[in-house]
C-alpha cells in the first residue's frame, strides 16, 4: 500500500468519528426533547389522574394534554431569545444552553410529588417543567439544524438534516418501547406509584452525556466572530428576519404545520386514541407505535439521501404530502374495526413514511432558504411557532372533537383540512439554496 493510501486510510477513521460526533451532538437535544414529549403523551392518562383529578376520565385527560400544550406556548419566546443567541454567540453555545434548560424541566416533571401529596403545587410543578422544556425546545431546533447544514457539503445536506427527523423517530421508538415494557411488566398500582417516572429519569441521566459531546464539536458560525473578521452579522436577527423574510416565515409556518400535525396525531396521540376509541390494550398500542417510529427513522434517512441525489426538495415534499392526505381517512376507518387492525397498521406505516419524507424535505427547504446571519433565528421561530400553534393544540383539539362530536372520524377530517392548507404553502414557497 502506498504512503498516500496509508495516510488516506488513517485519516478516514477520525473523519468518520468526527462526523458521527457532530450528528450525535446536534440531534441528541432534539431527540431528548421529543423523548420527554413522547413519554408525557403516552402516559397522559396516568399523569392526568395523579396531577389533575377530575370527576370524569376525559376531564383529567383534557387537563393533562392541556398542560402538554401549554409547554408549547414558551416555544416562540425561546426561539426568539435562544435563536438570536445562536446567531450572535454561535450554534455551539446555544446548544449547550438549551440542553441544560431541558434537563432542568425534565427533572421538575420526573421528581414532582402528586396532587394527593402536596395539592395544587403538584400540577404547578408539572406546568413549570413543561414551560421550561418548551422554552429550551424553542431554540434547540434552530441552532442544531443550522449546525448540521453548515457542517455538511452541498452534496450531503439532506443526509445531515435528516438526522433531526431520525432523532425524533428514535426518541418516539424508545418512548413507545418504554411504554410497552412498563405496561406489560408492571401492575397498574406500580405504574401510578412510580413506573411512569422511569422514562423521564432515563432522559435526565443522558443530559450530562449530551453536555460532554456538545462541548467537543466545532463551531460553524458566530455573529461575534463574523463581525470581528469584517464579515456580515445581524445585530438584531429577530427584527431582520421578520422584516426581510416575512413571506417565507408565513409559508414556513404552514409547511411545518403538516409534519407537526401528522407527528402529534398519528405518531404521539395514536396510542391514546387506540386504547380509548379502538379499545386496544395499552401494550398492543405501544408496540404498534414502536413499528411506526421505526418506519419514521427509515423513511427520514431514505428521504435525506434522495434529497441529496435528486435536489428536488419541493417536488419530494409535495408528493409525500399528497400520499399522506389520501391515507388519513382510510387509516382511521380501519382502526375503528378490530377485524381490520393489520390493514390499519399497514396504512399507518405508509402514512408515517410519507410524513418522514415530508418532514425532512420541509426542514431542508426552509433552512436552505435562509442566509447565515439569521438562519438559526429564522429556523427556530418558524419551527417553534408552527409547533406551538398546531402541535401544542393537536391533542387537545382531537380529544375535544371526540368528546363533543362522538364521531371517531372527526380527527381525520380535521387533519385532512389542515394538510390541504399546508399543500398550498409548499406549492408557493420559493426554493433557494444559501451556503
C-alpha positions in Angstrom: 0.0 0.0 0.0 1.4 3.4 -0.9 2.1 6.1 1.7 -0.6 8.3 0.2 -3.2 5.5 0.6 -2.0 4.8 4.2 -2.4 8.5 5.1 -5.9 8.4 3.5 -6.9 5.4 5.4 -5.5 6.8 8.7 -7.5 10.0 8.2 -10.7 8.3 7.2 -11.5 6.9 10.7 -11.1 10.3 12.5 -13.3 12.0 9.9 -16.0 9.3 10.3 -15.7 9.7 14.1 -15.9 13.4 13.8 -19.0 13.2 11.6 -20.7 10.8 14.0 -19.9 13.0 17.0 -21.3 16.1 15.2 -24.5 14.3 14.2 -25.0 12.9 17.8 -24.3 16.3 19.3 -26.7 18.1 17.0 -29.5 15.6 17.2 -29.3 14.5 20.8 -31.0 17.5 22.2 -33.9 17.3 19.7 -34.1 13.6 20.4 -34.3 14.1 24.2 -36.9 16.8 23.8 -39.1 14.5 21.7 -38.4 11.6 24.1 -39.8 13.5 27.0 -42.8 14.8 25.0 -43.4 11.3 23.7 -43.4 9.8 27.2 -45.6 12.6 28.5 -48.1 11.9 25.7 -48.0 8.1 26.2 -48.6 8.5 30.0 -51.1 11.3 29.7 -53.9 9.3 31.3 -51.8 8.4 34.3 -50.4 11.9 34.7 -53.9 13.3 34.4 -55.2 11.1 37.2 -52.3 11.8 39.5 -51.9 15.6 39.0 -55.3 16.8 37.6 -58.0 14.9 39.4 -61.5 15.2 37.8 -64.9 13.7 38.0 -64.5 12.1 34.6 -61.5 10.4 32.9 -61.9 12.7 29.9 -61.7 15.7 32.2 -58.4 14.6 33.7 -57.0 13.7 30.2 -58.1 17.0 28.8 -56.3 18.9 31.6 -53.2 16.7 31.2 -53.0 17.3 27.4 -53.8 20.9 28.0 -50.7 21.3 30.2 -48.8 19.3 27.5 -49.9 22.0 25.1 -49.1 24.9 27.4 -45.4 23.9 27.2 -45.6 24.9 23.6 -46.6 28.5 24.5 -43.0 29.1 25.6 -41.5 27.8 22.3 -41.9 31.0 20.3 -40.3 33.0 23.1 -37.5 30.5 23.4 -37.0 30.6 19.6 -36.5 34.4 19.6 -34.2 34.5 22.6 -32.2 31.4 22.0 -32.3 31.6 18.2 -30.9 35.1 18.3 -28.3 33.9 20.8 -27.2 31.2 18.3 -26.8 33.7 15.5 -24.8 36.0 17.8 -22.7 33.8 20.1 -22.7 30.7 18.0 -24.5 27.4 17.4 -22.4 25.5 19.9 -23.0 28.0 22.8 -26.8 27.9 22.2 -26.9 24.1 22.1 -25.1 23.9 25.4 -27.6 26.3 27.0 -30.7 24.6 25.5 -29.8 21.1 26.7 -29.1 22.4 30.2 -32.5 24.1 30.4 -34.1 21.0 29.0 -32.6 18.9 31.8 -34.0 21.2 34.5 -37.5 21.0 33.0 -37.3 17.2 32.8 -36.1 17.0 36.4 -39.1 19.0 37.6 -41.6 16.6 36.0 -39.7 13.4 36.9 -39.5 14.3 40.6 -42.7 16.2 41.2 -44.9 15.0 44.1 -48.5 14.1 43.2 -51.7 16.1 43.9 -52.5 13.8 46.7 -49.2 14.6 48.4 -48.9 18.4 48.0 -52.2 19.6 46.5 -52.3 22.4 44.0 -48.5 22.8 44.0 -48.2 19.4 42.2 -49.8 20.5 38.9 -48.0 23.8 39.2 -44.6 21.9 39.2 -45.6 19.9 36.2 -46.7 23.1 34.5 -43.4 24.9 35.3 -41.4 21.9 34.0 -43.3 21.9 30.7 -42.8 25.7 30.3 -39.1 25.3 30.8 -38.9 22.4 28.4 -40.9 24.4 25.8 -38.6 27.4 26.2 -35.4 25.3 25.6 -37.0 23.4 22.8 -37.9 26.6 21.0 -34.2 27.4 20.5 -32.9 23.9 20.0 -34.1 23.2 16.5 -32.7 26.4 15.0 -29.2 26.1 16.4 -28.8 22.3 15.9 -30.2 22.2 12.4 -28.1 25.2 11.3 -25.0 23.4 12.7 -25.9 20.2 10.8 -26.5 22.0 7.5 -23.4 24.3 7.8 -21.2 21.3 8.6 -22.3 19.4 5.5 -21.2 19.9 2.0 -23.7 21.0 -0.7 -23.9 17.3 -1.8 -25.0 15.8 1.6 -27.1 18.4 3.3 -30.2 16.2 3.1 -28.4 13.4 4.9 -27.2 15.6 7.7 -30.5 17.4 8.2 -32.4 14.1 8.1 -30.9 13.3 11.5 -33.1 15.8 13.1 -36.1 13.7 12.0 -34.3 10.4 12.7 -33.7 11.6 16.3 -37.4 12.3 16.6 -38.2 8.8 15.3 -35.6 7.2 17.6 -37.0 9.1 20.7 -40.5 8.1 19.8 -39.4 4.5 19.3 -37.7 4.5 22.7 -40.6 6.2 24.4 -43.1 3.7 22.9 -40.8 0.8 23.9 -40.7 2.1 27.4 -44.4 2.4 27.5 -44.9 -1.2 26.1 -42.3 -2.6 28.6 -43.7 -0.8 31.6 -47.4 -1.5 30.9 -46.7 -5.2 30.3 -44.4 -5.8 33.3 -45.8 -3.5 36.0 -49.2 -3.6 37.7 -51.5 -0.5 37.4 -50.6 0.3 41.1 -46.9 0.3 40.3 -47.3 2.3 37.2 -49.3 5.0 39.1 -47.0 4.9 42.0 -43.6 5.2 40.3 -43.4 3.4 37.0 -44.4 6.3 34.8 -41.4 8.3 36.2 -38.7 5.9 35.0 -38.6 7.1 31.3 -38.2 10.7 32.5 -35.4 9.7 34.8 -33.6 7.9 31.9 -33.9 11.1 29.8 -32.5 13.1 32.7 -29.5 10.8 33.1 -28.5 11.4 29.4 -28.2 15.2 29.8 -24.6 15.0 31.1 -23.6 12.9 28.1 -25.1 15.5 25.8 -23.2 18.3 27.5 -19.9 16.5 27.2 -20.4 15.7 23.5 -21.6 19.2 22.6 -18.5 20.8 24.2 -16.4 18.9 21.7 -18.0 20.0 18.4 -16.6 22.7 16.2 -18.4 26.0 15.7 -19.7 26.7 12.2 -20.9 30.3 12.6 -20.8 33.1 15.2 -22.1 36.6 14.6 -19.4 37.9 17.0 -16.6 36.2 15.1 -18.0 37.3 11.8 -18.0 41.0 12.9 -14.5 40.6 14.4 -13.3 39.5 10.9 -15.2 42.1 9.0 -18.0 39.7 7.9 -21.7 40.2 7.8 -23.6 39.7 11.1 -27.1 40.6 12.2 -27.3 42.9 15.2 -31.0 42.1 15.7 -31.7 38.7 14.0 -35.3 38.7 15.0 -36.3 42.0 13.5 -34.2 41.5 10.4 -35.8 38.0 9.8 -39.3 39.4 10.2 -38.6 42.4 8.0 -36.8 40.7 5.2 -38.3 37.2 5.2 -41.9 37.7 6.3 -43.5 35.9 3.4 -41.1 33.0 3.8 -42.0 32.9 7.6 -45.7 32.7 7.0 -45.4 30.0 4.4 -42.9 28.2 6.5 -45.4 28.0 9.4 -47.9 26.3 7.1 -45.2 23.9 5.9 -44.3 23.0 9.5 -48.0 22.5 10.2 -48.2 19.4 8.1 -45.4 17.5 9.7 -46.3 18.7 13.1 -50.0 17.6 13.0 -49.0 14.2 11.5 -46.4 13.8 14.2 -48.6 14.7 17.2 -51.7 13.0 16.0 -50.6 9.9 14.0 -47.4 9.2 16.0 -47.9 10.5 19.5 -51.7 10.7 20.1 -52.5 7.4 18.4 -51.7 5.1 21.4 -54.3 7.1 23.5 -56.8 7.1 20.6 -56.4 3.3 20.0 -56.9 2.5 23.7 -59.9 4.8 24.2 -61.7 4.5 20.9 -60.5 1.3 19.3 -60.3 -0.4 22.8 -56.9 -2.0 22.2 -54.7 -2.9 25.1 -52.1 -0.3 26.0 -49.3 -2.8 25.3 -50.6 -3.5 21.8 -51.0 0.2 21.1 -47.4 0.9 22.2 -46.0 -2.0 20.2 -47.7 -0.6 17.1 -46.1 2.8 17.9 -42.7 1.1 18.0 -43.2 -0.1 14.4 -44.3 3.3 13.2 -41.4 5.0 14.9 -39.0 2.6 13.2 -40.7 3.5 9.9 -40.1 7.2 10.6 -36.4 6.6 11.1 -36.0 4.6 7.9 -38.1 7.0 5.8 -36.2 10.1 7.0 -32.9 8.5 6.2 -34.0 7.5 2.7 -35.5 10.9 2.2 -32.2 12.6 3.2 -30.3 10.5 0.7 -32.9 11.1 -2.0 -32.8 14.8 -1.5 -29.1 14.9 -2.0 -29.4 12.9 -5.2 -32.4 14.5 -6.7 -32.1 18.1 -5.5 -35.9 18.4 -5.8 -37.0 19.5 -2.4 -40.4 20.9 -3.2 -41.4 18.0 -5.5 -40.5 15.4 -2.9 -42.3 17.4 -0.2 -45.5 17.8 -2.2 -45.6 14.3 -3.5 -45.2 12.8 0.0 -47.9 15.2 1.4 -50.3 14.1 -1.3 -49.8 10.4 -0.2 -50.4 11.4 3.4 -53.7 13.2 2.6 -55.0 10.2 0.7 -54.2 7.8 3.5 -55.5 9.7 6.6 -59.2 8.8 6.3 -58.7 5.1 5.5 -56.3 4.7 8.4 -58.8 6.0 10.9 -61.6 3.9 9.4 -59.6 0.7 9.5 -58.5 1.4 13.1 -62.2 1.6 14.2 -62.8 -2.0 13.3 -60.8 -4.7 15.2 -61.2 -7.0 12.2 -59.1 -4.7 10.0 -56.4 -4.0 12.6 -53.5 -5.3 10.5 -54.7 -3.4 7.4 -54.8 -0.3 9.6 -51.3 -0.9 10.7 -50.1 -1.1 7.1 -51.9 2.0 6.2 -50.5 3.8 9.2 -46.9 2.7 8.4 -47.2 4.1 4.8 -48.7 7.3 6.2 -45.7 7.7 8.7 -43.3 7.0 5.8 -44.9 9.8 3.8 -44.6 12.0 7.0 -40.9 11.2 7.3 -40.2 12.3 3.7 -42.3 15.4 4.0 -40.7 16.4 7.3 -37.2 16.0 6.1 -37.8 17.8 2.8 -39.7 20.6 4.6 -36.9 21.3 7.1 -34.2 21.4 4.4 -36.4 23.6 2.2 -36.9 26.2 5.0 -33.3 26.3 6.3 -31.6 26.4 2.9 -33.6 29.5 2.0 -32.2 31.4 5.0 -28.8 33.3 4.9 -26.4 32.5 7.8 -26.8 35.7 9.9 -30.5 34.9 10.5 -30.5 31.2 9.9 -30.8 29.9 13.4 -33.3 32.6 14.4 -35.4 32.1 11.3 -35.5 28.3 11.6 -36.2 28.4 15.3 -39.0 30.9 15.0 -40.7 29.2 12.1 -40.5 25.7 13.7 -41.3 26.9 17.2 -44.4 28.9 16.3 -45.6 26.3 13.9 -45.3 23.6 16.5 -46.8 25.8 19.2 -49.9 26.7 17.1 -50.5 23.2 15.7 -48.6 20.6 17.7 -49.4 22.2 21.1 -53.1 22.2 20.3 -53.3 18.9 18.3 -54.0 16.5 21.2 -56.4 18.9 23.0 -58.3 19.6 19.8 -58.6 15.9 18.9 -59.7 14.9 22.4 -62.2 17.7 22.4 -63.6 16.8 19.0 -64.0 13.1 20.1 -65.9 14.2 23.2 -68.1 16.8 21.6 -69.0 15.0 18.3 -68.8 11.4 19.5 -67.5 10.7 16.0 -64.3 8.7 15.9 -63.6 10.1 12.4 -63.5 13.7 13.5 -59.7 13.8 14.0 -59.3 12.5 10.4 -61.4 15.3 8.9 -59.5 17.9 11.0 -56.2 16.6 9.8 -57.2 16.4 6.1 -58.3 20.1 6.0 -55.1 21.3 7.6 -52.9 19.2 5.3 -54.6 20.7 2.3 -53.6 24.2 3.6 -50.1 23.1 4.0 -50.0 21.7 0.5 -50.8 25.1 -0.9 -47.9 26.6 1.2 -45.5 24.1 -0.3 -46.6 24.9 -3.8 -46.0 28.7 -3.3 -42.8 28.6 -1.3 -39.7 29.9 -3.1 -36.9 27.3 -3.1 -33.4 28.8 -2.6 -30.0 27.3 -1.6 -27.9 29.6 0.5 -24.5 28.4 1.7 
